[in-house]
Amino acid sequence: MKYFIVLAVVFLVAWRWRSARSSTLEHQQQQKAKAQAGPADMVACRHCGLHLPESESLRGQHGVYCSPAHRQAAEG
Ligand SMILES: [Zn+2]
């Protein structure tokens, strides 16, 4: 009976460790997917450093900018 309790405890610990580990893995995979979908197309304004989606940025000769005013300020 004593061994049965020890075995049960070992089994429980192993099971909990496994489920905790798999949920951590799932979490990491979700974070990876998020990172690939989200911030990949963020750019920083060359003048003020503001981060904005690439689709909303303005392209200049030397980089991207958040507004026409900053493009003009940086490139004249
Ligand atoms: Zn700016």
N, CA, C, O and the ligand as a Tripos MOL2 file, in Angstrom:
@<TRIPOS>MOLECULE
protein
  305   303    77     0     0
PROTEIN
NO_CHARGES

@<TRIPOS>ATOM
      1 N           0.8330   -1.2120    0.0000 N.3       1 MET1
      2 CA          0.0000    0.0000    0.0000 C.3       1 MET1
      3 C           0.8650    1.2580    0.0000 C.2       1 MET1
      4 O           0.5540    2.2440   -0.6680 O.2       1 MET1
      5 N           1.9680    1.2040    0.7710 N.am      2 LYS2
      6 CA          2.8850    2.3330    0.8390 C.3       2 LYS2
      7 C           3.4530    2.6480   -0.5520 C.2       2 LYS2
      8 O           3.5490    3.8040   -0.9640 O.2       2 LYS2
      9 N           3.8250    1.5720   -1.2560 N.am      3 TYR3
     10 CA          4.4170    1.7660   -2.5880 C.3       3 TYR3
     11 C           3.3990    2.3250   -3.5630 C.2       3 TYR3
     12 O           3.7270    3.0910   -4.4690 O.2       3 TYR3
     13 N           2.1510    1.9200   -3.3520 N.am      4 PHE4
     14 CA          1.0930    2.3990   -4.2390 C.3       4 PHE4
     15 C           0.9520    3.9220   -4.1160 C.2       4 PHE4
     16 O           0.7750    4.6180   -5.1150 O.2       4 PHE4
     17 N           1.0320    4.4260   -2.8850 N.am      5 ILE5
     18 CA          0.9020    5.8740   -2.6570 C.3       5 ILE5
     19 C           2.0840    6.6090   -3.2990 C.2       5 ILE5
     20 O           1.9140    7.6390   -3.9510 O.2       5 ILE5
     21 N           3.2850    6.0560   -3.0990 N.am      6 VAL6
     22 CA          4.4800    6.6660   -3.6990 C.3       6 VAL6
     23 C           4.3390    6.7120   -5.2160 C.2       6 VAL6
     24 O           4.6310    7.7220   -5.8560 O.2       6 VAL6
     25 N           3.8800    5.5860   -5.7770 N.am      7 LEU7
     26 CA          3.6970    5.5110   -7.2240 C.3       7 LEU7
     27 C           2.6800    6.5380   -7.7100 C.2       7 LEU7
     28 O           2.8640    7.1940   -8.7360 O.2       7 LEU7
     29 N           1.6010    6.6540   -6.9370 N.am      8 ALA8
     30 CA          0.5490    7.6000   -7.3240 C.3       8 ALA8
     31 C           1.0750    9.0290   -7.3090 C.2       8 ALA8
     32 O           0.7550    9.8270   -8.1890 O.2       8 ALA8
     33 N           1.8870    9.3470   -6.2950 N.am      9 VAL9
     34 CA          2.4400   10.6980   -6.1920 C.3       9 VAL9
     35 C           3.3800   10.9710   -7.3650 C.2       9 VAL9
     36 O           3.3330   12.0340   -7.9830 O.2       9 VAL9
     37 N           4.2380    9.9860   -7.6570 N.am     10 VAL10
     38 CA          5.1790   10.1360   -8.7780 C.3      10 VAL10
     39 C           4.4080   10.3380  -10.0830 C.2      10 VAL10
     40 O           4.7630   11.1840  -10.9030 O.2      10 VAL10
     41 N           3.3480    9.5450  -10.2600 N.am     11 PHE11
     42 CA          2.5510    9.6440  -11.4740 C.3      11 PHE11
     43 C           1.9040   11.0310  -11.5880 C.2      11 PHE11
     44 O           1.8870   11.6450  -12.6560 O.2      11 PHE11
     45 N           1.3760   11.5000  -10.4600 N.am     12 LEU12
     46 CA          0.7100   12.8030  -10.4400 C.3      12 LEU12
     47 C           1.6830   13.9240  -10.7900 C.2      12 LEU12
     48 O           1.3740   14.8090  -11.5880 O.2      12 LEU12
     49 N           2.8750   13.8680  -10.1720 N.am     13 VAL13
     50 CA          3.8870   14.9070  -10.4270 C.3      13 VAL13
     51 C           4.2910   14.8860  -11.8920 C.2      13 VAL13
     52 O           4.3960   15.9330  -12.5320 O.2      13 VAL13
     53 N           4.5190   13.6780  -12.4230 N.am     14 ALA14
     54 CA          4.9320   13.5530  -13.8250 C.3      14 ALA14
     55 C           3.8340   14.0770  -14.7480 C.2      14 ALA14
     56 O           4.1160   14.7500  -15.7400 O.2      14 ALA14
     57 N           2.5910   13.7670  -14.4190 N.am     15 TRP15
     58 CA          1.4760   14.1960  -15.2660 C.3      15 TRP15
     59 C           1.3460   15.7280  -15.2500 C.2      15 TRP15
     60 O           1.1350   16.3650  -16.2820 O.2      15 TRP15
     61 N           1.4810   16.2900  -14.0430 N.am     16 ARG16
     62 CA          1.3710   17.7470  -13.9230 C.3      16 ARG16
     63 C           2.5150   18.4500  -14.6430 C.2      16 ARG16
     64 O           2.3190   19.4880  -15.2760 O.2      16 ARG16
     65 N           3.7100   17.8760  -14.5410 N.am     17 TRP17
     66 CA          4.8770   18.4530  -15.2020 C.3      17 TRP17
     67 C           4.6940   18.4440  -16.7200 C.2      17 TRP17
     68 O           5.0290   19.3950  -17.4260 O.2      17 TRP17
     69 N           4.1360   17.3010  -17.1910 N.am     18 ARG18
     70 CA          3.9330   17.1800  -18.6350 C.3      18 ARG18
     71 C           2.9050   18.1790  -19.1460 C.2      18 ARG18
     72 O           3.1040   18.8020  -20.1890 O.2      18 ARG18
     73 N           1.7850   18.3350  -18.3990 N.am     19 SER19
     74 CA          0.7370   19.2380  -18.8730 C.3      19 SER19
     75 C           1.2110   20.6930  -18.7890 C.2      19 SER19
     76 O           0.8710   21.5150  -19.6400 O.2      19 SER19
     77 N           2.0030   21.0020  -17.7470 N.am     20 ALA20
     78 CA          2.5240   22.3650  -17.6240 C.3      20 ALA20
     79 C           3.4740   22.6590  -18.7750 C.2      20 ALA20
     80 O           3.4840   23.7600  -19.3250 O.2      20 ALA20
     81 N           4.2700   21.6590  -19.1280 N.am     21 ARG21
     82 CA          5.2440   21.8420  -20.1890 C.3      21 ARG21
     83 C           4.5460   22.0040  -21.5380 C.2      21 ARG21
     84 O           4.9570   22.8320  -22.3510 O.2      21 ARG21
     85 N           3.5000   21.2250  -21.7790 N.am     22 SER22
     86 CA          2.8440   21.3290  -23.0780 C.3      22 SER22
     87 C           2.1020   22.6570  -23.2110 C.2      22 SER22
     88 O           2.0140   23.2110  -24.3060 O.2      22 SER22
     89 N           1.5650   23.1710  -22.0950 N.am     23 SER23
     90 CA          0.8790   24.4570  -22.1920 C.3      23 SER23
     91 C           1.8930   25.5770  -22.4120 C.2      23 SER23
     92 O           1.5920   26.5610  -23.0890 O.2      23 SER23
     93 N           3.0850   25.4350  -21.8480 N.am     24 THR24
     94 CA          4.1340   26.4240  -22.1020 C.3      24 THR24
     95 C           4.5260   26.4050  -23.5710 C.2      24 THR24
     96 O           4.7360   27.4500  -24.1860 O.2      24 THR24
     97 N           4.6230   25.2010  -24.1240 N.am     25 LEU25
     98 CA          4.9640   25.0730  -25.5400 C.3      25 LEU25
     99 C           3.9040   25.7210  -26.4110 C.2      25 LEU25
    100 O           4.2150   26.4390  -27.3620 O.2      25 LEU25
    101 N           2.6440   25.4590  -26.0730 N.am     26 GLU26
    102 CA          1.5500   26.0570  -26.8330 C.3      26 GLU26
    103 C           1.6330   27.5720  -26.7770 C.2      26 GLU26
    104 O           1.4390   28.2640  -27.7770 O.2      26 GLU26
    105 N           1.9330   28.0760  -25.5640 N.am     27 HIS27
    106 CA          2.0440   29.5140  -25.3690 C.3      27 HIS27
    107 C           3.1550   30.0910  -26.2480 C.2      27 HIS27
    108 O           2.9880   31.1370  -26.8770 O.2      27 HIS27
    109 N           4.2870   29.3920  -26.2790 N.am     28 GLN28
    110 CA          5.4100   29.8610  -27.0920 C.3      28 GLN28
    111 C           5.0450   29.8640  -28.5700 C.2      28 GLN28
    112 O           5.4190   30.7740  -29.3100 O.2      28 GLN28
    113 N           4.3050   28.8320  -28.9960 N.am     29 GLN29
    114 CA          3.9280   28.7700  -30.4080 C.3      29 GLN29
    115 C           2.9650   29.8950  -30.7540 C.2      29 GLN29
    116 O           3.0270   30.4590  -31.8460 O.2      29 GLN29
    117 N           2.0630   30.2230  -29.8080 N.am     30 GLN30
    118 CA          1.1290   31.3170  -30.0430 C.3      30 GLN30
    119 C           1.8800   32.6390  -30.1580 C.2      30 GLN30
    120 O           1.5770   33.4730  -31.0110 O.2      30 GLN30
    121 N           2.8770   32.8140  -29.2710 N.am     31 GLN31
    122 CA          3.6600   34.0450  -29.2980 C.3      31 GLN31
    123 C           4.4150   34.1650  -30.6160 C.2      31 GLN31
    124 O           4.5200   35.2500  -31.1880 O.2      31 GLN31
    125 N           4.9400   33.0390  -31.0880 N.am     32 LYS32
    126 CA          5.6670   33.0190  -32.3480 C.3      32 LYS32
    127 C           4.7410   33.4440  -33.4830 C.2      32 LYS32
    128 O           5.1050   34.2710  -34.3190 O.2      32 LYS32
    129 N           3.5420   32.8670  -33.5000 N.am     33 ALA33
    130 CA          2.5810   33.1750  -34.5610 C.3      33 ALA33
    131 C           2.2180   34.6530  -34.5180 C.2      33 ALA33
    132 O           2.1030   35.3080  -35.5530 O.2      33 ALA33
    133 N           2.0390   35.1670  -33.3030 N.am     34 LYS34
    134 CA          1.7070   36.5710  -33.1260 C.3      34 LYS34
    135 C           2.8320   37.4510  -33.6610 C.2      34 LYS34
    136 O           2.5890   38.4300  -34.3680 O.2      34 LYS34
    137 N           4.0580   37.0920  -33.3170 N.am     35 ALA35
    138 CA          5.2040   37.8910  -33.7260 C.3      35 ALA35
    139 C           5.3310   37.9120  -35.2400 C.2      35 ALA35
    140 O           5.7310   38.9180  -35.8260 O.2      35 ALA35
    141 N           4.9900   36.7950  -35.8680 N.am     36 GLN36
    142 CA          5.1020   36.7380  -37.3200 C.3      36 GLN36
    143 C           3.9970   37.5600  -37.9770 C.2      36 GLN36
    144 O           4.2110   38.1590  -39.0310 O.2      36 GLN36
    145 N           2.8170   37.5920  -37.3590 N.am     37 ALA37
    146 CA          1.6950   38.2900  -37.9640 C.3      37 ALA37
    147 C           1.7380   39.7860  -37.6820 C.2      37 ALA37
    148 O           1.3910   40.5950  -38.5430 O.2      37 ALA37
    149 N           2.1600   40.1500  -36.4820 N.am     38 GLY38
    150 CA          2.0210   41.5370  -36.0510 C.3      38 GLY38
    151 C           3.1720   42.4700  -36.3710 C.2      38 GLY38
    152 O           3.1820   43.1010  -37.4280 O.2      38 GLY38
    153 N           4.1460   42.5680  -35.4720 N.am     39 PRO39
    154 CA          5.1380   43.6420  -35.5380 C.3      39 PRO39
    155 C           6.0930   43.5360  -36.7160 C.2      39 PRO39
    156 O           6.9810   44.3760  -36.8630 O.2      39 PRO39
    157 N           5.9300   42.5260  -37.5550 N.am     40 ALA40
    158 CA          6.8650   42.3530  -38.6630 C.3      40 ALA40
    159 C           6.8310   43.5380  -39.6130 C.2      40 ALA40
    160 O           7.8530   43.8970  -40.1980 O.2      40 ALA40
    161 N           5.6430   44.1590  -39.7720 N.am     41 ASP41
    162 CA          5.5750   45.2580  -40.7350 C.3      41 ASP41
    163 C           5.4820   46.6210  -40.0400 C.2      41 ASP41
    164 O           4.8970   47.5600  -40.5800 O.2      41 ASP41
    165 N           6.0690   46.7230  -38.8240 N.am     42 MET42
    166 CA          6.1510   48.0110  -38.1430 C.3      42 MET42
    167 C           7.4620   48.6920  -38.5480 C.2      42 MET42
    168 O           8.5070   48.0470  -38.6450 O.2      42 MET42
    169 N           7.3890   49.9830  -38.7770 N.am     43 VAL43
    170 CA          8.6000   50.7280  -39.1090 C.3      43 VAL43
    171 C           8.7060   51.9350  -38.1770 C.2      43 VAL43
    172 O           7.7120   52.3570  -37.5870 O.2      43 VAL43
    173 N           9.8920   52.4790  -38.0500 N.am     44 ALA44
    174 CA         10.1150   53.6420  -37.1900 C.3      44 ALA44
    175 C          10.3620   54.8680  -38.0560 C.2      44 ALA44
    176 O          11.1010   54.8200  -39.0390 O.2      44 ALA44
    177 N           9.7260   55.9690  -37.6650 N.am     45 CYS45
    178 CA          9.9490   57.2360  -38.3620 C.3      45 CYS45
    179 C          11.4160   57.6260  -38.1960 C.2      45 CYS45
    180 O          11.9510   57.5950  -37.0880 O.2      45 CYS45
    181 N          12.0510   57.9870  -39.2840 N.am     46 ARG46
    182 CA         13.4740   58.3130  -39.2490 C.3      46 ARG46
    183 C          13.7130   59.6250  -38.5100 C.2      46 ARG46
    184 O          14.8130   59.8640  -38.0100 O.2      46 ARG46
    185 N          12.7030   60.4660  -38.4390 N.am     47 HIS47
    186 CA         12.8830   61.7790  -37.8070 C.3      47 HIS47
    187 C          12.6140   61.7330  -36.3020 C.2      47 HIS47
    188 O          13.4340   62.2060  -35.5140 O.2      47 HIS47
    189 N          11.4660   61.1640  -35.8940 N.am     48 CYS48
    190 CA         11.1010   61.1910  -34.4770 C.3      48 CYS48
    191 C          11.1320   59.8140  -33.8200 C.2      48 CYS48
    192 O          11.0110   59.7200  -32.5990 O.2      48 CYS48
    193 N          11.2890   58.7530  -34.5920 N.am     49 GLY49
    194 CA         11.3960   57.4160  -34.0080 C.3      49 GLY49
    195 C          10.0660   56.7610  -33.7100 C.2      49 GLY49
    196 O          10.0330   55.6600  -33.1610 O.2      49 GLY49
    197 N           8.9700   57.4120  -34.0580 N.am     50 LEU50
    198 CA          7.6370   56.8400  -33.8200 C.3      50 LEU50
    199 C           7.4640   55.5550  -34.6230 C.2      50 LEU50
    200 O           7.8050   55.4890  -35.8040 O.2      50 LEU50
    201 N           6.9160   54.5190  -33.9430 N.am     51 HIS51
    202 CA          6.6580   53.2660  -34.6510 C.3      51 HIS51
    203 C           5.2520   53.2760  -35.2140 C.2      51 HIS51
    204 O           4.2980   53.6340  -34.5230 O.2      51 HIS51
    205 N           5.1300   52.8860  -36.4550 N.am     52 LEU52
    206 CA          3.8160   52.8360  -37.0960 C.3      52 LEU52
    207 C           3.8080   51.7340  -38.1450 C.2      52 LEU52
    208 O           4.8670   51.3160  -38.6120 O.2      52 LEU52
    209 N           2.6260   51.2600  -38.5210 N.am     53 PRO53
    210 CA          2.5610   50.2120  -39.5410 C.3      53 PRO53
    211 C           3.1480   50.7200  -40.8570 C.2      53 PRO53
    212 O           3.0010   51.8870  -41.2190 O.2      53 PRO53
    213 N           3.8080   49.8160  -41.5500 N.am     54 GLU54
    214 CA          4.4650   50.2160  -42.7930 C.3      54 GLU54
    215 C           3.4620   50.7950  -43.7830 C.2      54 GLU54
    216 O           3.7940   51.6910  -44.5590 O.2      54 GLU54
    217 N           2.2280   50.2770  -43.7540 N.am     55 SER55
    218 CA          1.2170   50.7410  -44.7040 C.3      55 SER55
    219 C           0.8320   52.1970  -44.4550 C.2      55 SER55
    220 O           0.3300   52.8670  -45.3570 O.2      55 SER55
    221 N           1.0690   52.7030  -43.2110 N.am     56 GLU56
    222 CA          0.7130   54.0900  -42.8930 C.3      56 GLU56
    223 C           1.9050   55.0300  -42.9610 C.2      56 GLU56
    224 O           1.7730   56.2330  -42.7350 O.2      56 GLU56
    225 N           3.0520   54.4810  -43.2690 N.am     57 SER57
    226 CA          4.2540   55.3110  -43.2720 C.3      57 SER57
    227 C           4.4530   55.9860  -44.6270 C.2      57 SER57
    228 O           3.8740   55.5780  -45.6330 O.2      57 SER57
    229 N           5.2770   57.0200  -44.6280 N.am     58 LEU58
    230 CA          5.6170   57.7230  -45.8660 C.3      58 LEU58
    231 C           7.0640   57.4000  -46.2230 C.2      58 LEU58
    232 O           7.9580   57.4900  -45.3820 O.2      58 LEU58
    233 N           7.2770   57.0320  -47.4560 N.am     59 ARG59
    234 CA          8.6420   56.7060  -47.8820 C.3      59 ARG59
    235 C           9.3660   57.9710  -48.3430 C.2      59 ARG59
    236 O           8.8290   58.7680  -49.1120 O.2      59 ARG59
    237 N          10.5790   58.1330  -47.8610 N.am     60 GLY60
    238 CA         11.4140   59.2400  -48.3260 C.3      60 GLY60
    239 C          12.6390   58.6860  -49.0100 C.2      60 GLY60
    240 O          12.7420   57.4820  -49.2490 O.2      60 GLY60
    241 N          13.5590   59.5630  -49.3220 N.am     61 GLN61
    242 CA         14.7720   59.1180  -50.0100 C.3      61 GLN61
    243 C          15.6820   58.3410  -49.0720 C.2      61 GLN61
    244 O          16.4070   57.4460  -49.5060 O.2      61 GLN61
    245 N          15.6450   58.6840  -47.7660 N.am     62 HIS62
    246 CA         16.5860   58.0800  -46.8250 C.3      62 HIS62
    247 C          15.9310   57.1240  -45.8480 C.2      62 HIS62
    248 O          16.6170   56.5170  -45.0250 O.2      62 HIS62
    249 N          14.6050   56.9780  -45.9240 N.am     63 GLY63
    250 CA         13.9420   56.0840  -44.9800 C.3      63 GLY63
    251 C          12.4490   56.3330  -44.9840 C.2      63 GLY63
    252 O          11.9020   56.8990  -45.9310 O.2      63 GLY63
    253 N          11.7840   55.8980  -43.8990 N.am     64 VAL64
    254 CA         10.3430   56.0840  -43.8100 C.3      64 VAL64
    255 C          10.0290   57.0920  -42.7110 C.2      64 VAL64
    256 O          10.7960   57.2560  -41.7620 O.2      64 VAL64
    257 N           8.8950   57.7600  -42.8540 N.am     65 TYR65
    258 CA          8.5110   58.8260  -41.9330 C.3      65 TYR65
    259 C           7.0470   58.6880  -41.5530 C.2      65 TYR65
    260 O           6.2670   58.0380  -42.2490 O.2      65 TYR65
    261 N           6.6770   59.3270  -40.4060 N.am     66 CYS66
    262 CA          5.3140   59.2030  -39.9160 C.3      66 CYS66
    263 C           4.4070   60.2450  -40.5550 C.2      66 CYS66
    264 O           3.1890   60.0630  -40.5620 O.2      66 CYS66
    265 N           4.9570   61.3280  -41.0910 N.am     67 SER67
    266 CA          4.1340   62.3920  -41.6470 C.3      67 SER67
    267 C           4.9410   63.1670  -42.6880 C.2      67 SER67
    268 O           6.1710   63.1210  -42.6830 O.2      67 SER67
    269 N           4.2540   63.8710  -43.5730 N.am     68 PRO68
    270 CA          4.9690   64.6880  -44.5680 C.3      68 PRO68
    271 C           5.8740   65.7290  -43.9060 C.2      68 PRO68
    272 O           6.9470   66.0360  -44.4260 O.2      68 PRO68
    273 N           5.4430   66.2790  -42.7500 N.am     69 ALA69
    274 CA          6.2380   67.2910  -42.0680 C.3      69 ALA69
    275 C           7.5930   66.7280  -41.6330 C.2      69 ALA69
    276 O           8.6210   67.3940  -41.7560 O.2      69 ALA69
    277 N           7.5810   65.4980  -41.1260 N.am     70 HIS70
    278 CA          8.8410   64.9010  -40.6830 C.3      70 HIS70
    279 C           9.7080   64.5120  -41.8670 C.2      70 HIS70
    280 O          10.9360   64.5550  -41.7810 O.2      70 HIS70
    281 N           9.0760   64.1300  -42.9780 N.am     71 ARG71
    282 CA          9.8630   63.8190  -44.1680 C.3      71 ARG71
    283 C          10.5690   65.0800  -44.6610 C.2      71 ARG71
    284 O          11.7290   65.0560  -45.0710 O.2      71 ARG71
    285 N           9.8150   66.1880  -44.6050 N.am     72 GLN72
    286 CA         10.3860   67.4450  -45.0600 C.3      72 GLN72
    287 C          11.4860   67.9150  -44.1050 C.2      72 GLN72
    288 O          12.5220   68.4230  -44.5350 O.2      72 GLN72
    289 N          11.2430   67.7400  -42.8160 N.am     73 ALA73
    290 CA         12.2240   68.1780  -41.8130 C.3      73 ALA73
    291 C          13.5290   67.4090  -41.9500 C.2      73 ALA73
    292 O          14.6110   67.9650  -41.7640 O.2      73 ALA73
    293 N          13.4180   66.1130  -42.2800 N.am     74 ALA74
    294 CA         14.6120   65.2820  -42.3520 C.3      74 ALA74
    295 C          15.3230   65.4010  -43.6970 C.2      74 ALA74
    296 O          16.5460   65.2890  -43.7850 O.2      74 ALA74
    297 N          14.5360   65.6290  -44.7310 N.am     75 GLU75
    298 CA         15.1610   65.6040  -46.0530 C.3      75 GLU75
    299 C          15.1520   66.9780  -46.7260 C.2      75 GLU75
    300 O          15.7100   67.1430  -47.8110 O.2      75 GLU75
    301 N          14.5330   67.9370  -46.0980 N.am     76 GLY76
    302 CA         14.5260   69.2950  -46.6450 C.3      76 GLY76
    303 C          13.5320   69.4190  -47.7730 C.2      76 GLY76
    304 O          13.3890   70.4940  -48.3550 O.2      76 GLY76
    305 ZN          7.9430   61.3560  -37.1410 Zn       77 ZN77
@<TRIPOS>BOND
     1     1     2 1
     2     2     3 1
     3     3     4 2
     4     3     5 am
     5     5     6 1
     6     6     7 1
     7     7     8 2
     8     7     9 am
     9     9    10 1
    10    10    11 1
    11    11    12 2
    12    11    13 am
    13    13    14 1
    14    14    15 1
    15    15    16 2
    16    15    17 am
    17    17    18 1
    18    18    19 1
    19    19    20 2
    20    19    21 am
    21    21    22 1
    22    22    23 1
    23    23    24 2
    24    23    25 am
    25    25    26 1
    26    26    27 1
    27    27    28 2
    28    27    29 am
    29    29    30 1
    30    30    31 1
    31    31    32 2
    32    31    33 am
    33    33    34 1
    34    34    35 1
    35    35    36 2
    36    35    37 am
    37    37    38 1
    38    38    39 1
    39    39    40 2
    40    39    41 am
    41    41    42 1
    42    42    43 1
    43    43    44 2
    44    43    45 am
    45    45    46 1
    46    46    47 1
    47    47    48 2
    48    47    49 am
    49    49    50 1
    50    50    51 1
    51    51    52 2
    52    51    53 am
    53    53    54 1
    54    54    55 1
    55    55    56 2
    56    55    57 am
    57    57    58 1
    58    58    59 1
    59    59    60 2
    60    59    61 am
    61    61    62 1
    62    62    63 1
    63    63    64 2
    64    63    65 am
    65    65    66 1
    66    66    67 1
    67    67    68 2
    68    67    69 am
    69    69    70 1
    70    70    71 1
    71    71    72 2
    72    71    73 am
    73    73    74 1
    74    74    75 1
    75    75    76 2
    76    75    77 am
    77    77    78 1
    78    78    79 1
    79    79    80 2
    80    79    81 am
    81    81    82 1
    82    82    83 1
    83    83    84 2
    84    83    85 am
    85    85    86 1
    86    86    87 1
    87    87    88 2
    88    87    89 am
    89    89    90 1
    90    90    91 1
    91    91    92 2
    92    91    93 am
    93    93    94 1
    94    94    95 1
    95    95    96 2
    96    95    97 am
    97    97    98 1
    98    98    99 1
    99    99   100 2
   100    99   101 am
   101   101   102 1
   102   102   103 1
   103   103   104 2
   104   103   105 am
   105   105   106 1
   106   106   107 1
   107   107   108 2
   108   107   109 am
   109   109   110 1
   110   110   111 1
   111   111   112 2
   112   111   113 am
   113   113   114 1
   114   114   115 1
   115   115   116 2
   116   115   117 am
   117   117   118 1
   118   118   119 1
   119   119   120 2
   120   119   121 am
   121   121   122 1
   122   122   123 1
   123   123   124 2
   124   123   125 am
   125   125   126 1
   126   126   127 1
   127   127   128 2
   128   127   129 am
   129   129   130 1
   130   130   131 1
   131   131   132 2
   132   131   133 am
   133   133   134 1
   134   134   135 1
   135   135   136 2
   136   135   137 am
   137   137   138 1
   138   138   139 1
   139   139   140 2
   140   139   141 am
   141   141   142 1
   142   142   143 1
   143   143   144 2
   144   143   145 am
   145   145   146 1
   146   146   147 1
   147   147   148 2
   148   147   149 am
   149   149   150 1
   150   150   151 1
   151   151   152 2
   152   151   153 am
   153   153   154 1
   154   154   155 1
   155   155   156 2
   156   155   157 am
   157   157   158 1
   158   158   159 1
   159   159   160 2
   160   159   161 am
   161   161   162 1
   162   162   163 1
   163   163   164 2
   164   163   165 am
   165   165   166 1
   166   166   167 1
   167   167   168 2
   168   167   169 am
   169   169   170 1
   170   170   171 1
   171   171   172 2
   172   171   173 am
   173   173   174 1
   174   174   175 1
   175   175   176 2
   176   175   177 am
   177   177   178 1
   178   178   179 1
   179   179   180 2
   180   179   181 am
   181   181   182 1
   182   182   183 1
   183   183   184 2
   184   183   185 am
   185   185   186 1
   186   186   187 1
   187   187   188 2
   188   187   189 am
   189   189   190 1
   190   190   191 1
   191   191   192 2
   192   191   193 am
   193   193   194 1
   194   194   195 1
   195   195   196 2
   196   195   197 am
   197   197   198 1
   198   198   199 1
   199   199   200 2
   200   199   201 am
   201   201   202 1
   202   202   203 1
   203   203   204 2
   204   203   205 am
   205   205   206 1
   206   206   207 1
   207   207   208 2
   208   207   209 am
   209   209   210 1
   210   210   211 1
   211   211   212 2
   212   211   213 am
   213   213   214 1
   214   214   215 1
   215   215   216 2
   216   215   217 am
   217   217   218 1
   218   218   219 1
   219   219   220 2
   220   219   221 am
   221   221   222 1
   222   222   223 1
   223   223   224 2
   224   223   225 am
   225   225   226 1
   226   226   227 1
   227   227   228 2
   228   227   229 am
   229   229   230 1
   230   230   231 1
   231   231   232 2
   232   231   233 am
   233   233   234 1
   234   234   235 1
   235   235   236 2
   236   235   237 am
   237   237   238 1
   238   238   239 1
   239   239   240 2
   240   239   241 am
   241   241   242 1
   242   242   243 1
   243   243   244 2
   244   243   245 am
   245   245   246 1
   246   246   247 1
   247   247   248 2
   248   247   249 am
   249   249   250 1
   250   250   251 1
   251   251   252 2
   252   251   253 am
   253   253   254 1
   254   254   255 1
   255   255   256 2
   256   255   257 am
   257   257   258 1
   258   258   259 1
   259   259   260 2
   260   259   261 am
   261   261   262 1
   262   262   263 1
   263   263   264 2
   264   263   265 am
   265   265   266 1
   266   266   267 1
   267   267   268 2
   268   267   269 am
   269   269   270 1
   270   270   271 1
   271   271   272 2
   272   271   273 am
   273   273   274 1
   274   274   275 1
   275   275   276 2
   276   275   277 am
   277   277   278 1
   278   278   279 1
   279   279   280 2
   280   279   281 am
   281   281   282 1
   282   282   283 1
   283   283   284 2
   284   283   285 am
   285   285   286 1
   286   286   287 1
   287   287   288 2
   288   287   289 am
   289   289   290 1
   290   290   291 1
   291   291   292 2
   292   291   293 am
   293   293   294 1
   294   294   295 1
   295   295   296 2
   296   295   297 am
   297   297   298 1
   298   298   299 1
   299   299   300 2
   300   299   301 am
   301   301   302 1
   302   302   303 1
   303   303   304 2
@<TRIPOS>SUBSTRUCTURE
     1 MET1         2 RESIDUE 1 A MET
     2 LYS2         6 RESIDUE 1 A LYS
     3 TYR3        10 RESIDUE 1 A TYR
     4 PHE4        14 RESIDUE 1 A PHE
     5 ILE5        18 RESIDUE 1 A ILE
     6 VAL6        22 RESIDUE 1 A VAL
     7 LEU7        26 RESIDUE 1 A LEU
     8 ALA8        30 RESIDUE 1 A ALA
     9 VAL9        34 RESIDUE 1 A VAL
    10 VAL10       38 RESIDUE 1 A VAL
    11 PHE11       42 RESIDUE 1 A PHE
    12 LEU12       46 RESIDUE 1 A LEU
    13 VAL13       50 RESIDUE 1 A VAL
    14 ALA14       54 RESIDUE 1 A ALA
    15 TRP15       58 RESIDUE 1 A TRP
    16 ARG16       62 RESIDUE 1 A ARG
    17 TRP17       66 RESIDUE 1 A TRP
    18 ARG18       70 RESIDUE 1 A ARG
    19 SER19       74 RESIDUE 1 A SER
    20 ALA20       78 RESIDUE 1 A ALA
    21 ARG21       82 RESIDUE 1 A ARG
    22 SER22       86 RESIDUE 1 A SER
    23 SER23       90 RESIDUE 1 A SER
    24 THR24       94 RESIDUE 1 A THR
    25 LEU25       98 RESIDUE 1 A LEU
    26 GLU26      102 RESIDUE 1 A GLU
    27 HIS27      106 RESIDUE 1 A HIS
    28 GLN28      110 RESIDUE 1 A GLN
    29 GLN29      114 RESIDUE 1 A GLN
    30 GLN30      118 RESIDUE 1 A GLN
    31 GLN31      122 RESIDUE 1 A GLN
    32 LYS32      126 RESIDUE 1 A LYS
    33 ALA33      130 RESIDUE 1 A ALA
    34 LYS34      134 RESIDUE 1 A LYS
    35 ALA35      138 RESIDUE 1 A ALA
    36 GLN36      142 RESIDUE 1 A GLN
    37 ALA37      146 RESIDUE 1 A ALA
    38 GLY38      150 RESIDUE 1 A GLY
    39 PRO39      154 RESIDUE 1 A PRO
    40 ALA40      158 RESIDUE 1 A ALA
    41 ASP41      162 RESIDUE 1 A ASP
    42 MET42      166 RESIDUE 1 A MET
    43 VAL43      170 RESIDUE 1 A VAL
    44 ALA44      174 RESIDUE 1 A ALA
    45 CYS45      178 RESIDUE 1 A CYS
    46 ARG46      182 RESIDUE 1 A ARG
    47 HIS47      186 RESIDUE 1 A HIS
    48 CYS48      190 RESIDUE 1 A CYS
    49 GLY49      194 RESIDUE 1 A GLY
    50 LEU50      198 RESIDUE 1 A LEU
    51 HIS51      202 RESIDUE 1 A HIS
    52 LEU52      206 RESIDUE 1 A LEU
    53 PRO53      210 RESIDUE 1 A PRO
    54 GLU54      214 RESIDUE 1 A GLU
    55 SER55      218 RESIDUE 1 A SER
    56 GLU56      222 RESIDUE 1 A GLU
    57 SER57      226 RESIDUE 1 A SER
    58 LEU58      230 RESIDUE 1 A LEU
    59 ARG59      234 RESIDUE 1 A ARG
    60 GLY60      238 RESIDUE 1 A GLY
    61 GLN61      242 RESIDUE 1 A GLN
    62 HIS62      246 RESIDUE 1 A HIS
    63 GLY63      250 RESIDUE 1 A GLY
    64 VAL64      254 RESIDUE 1 A VAL
    65 TYR65      258 RESIDUE 1 A TYR
    66 CYS66      262 RESIDUE 1 A CYS
    67 SER67      266 RESIDUE 1 A SER
    68 PRO68      270 RESIDUE 1 A PRO
    69 ALA69      274 RESIDUE 1 A ALA
    70 HIS70      278 RESIDUE 1 A HIS
    71 ARG71      282 RESIDUE 1 A ARG
    72 GLN72      286 RESIDUE 1 A GLN
    73 ALA73      290 RESIDUE 1 A ALA
    74 ALA74      294 RESIDUE 1 A ALA
    75 GLU75      298 RESIDUE 1 A GLU
    76 GLY76      302 RESIDUE 1 A GLY
    77 ZN77       305 GROUP 0 **** ****
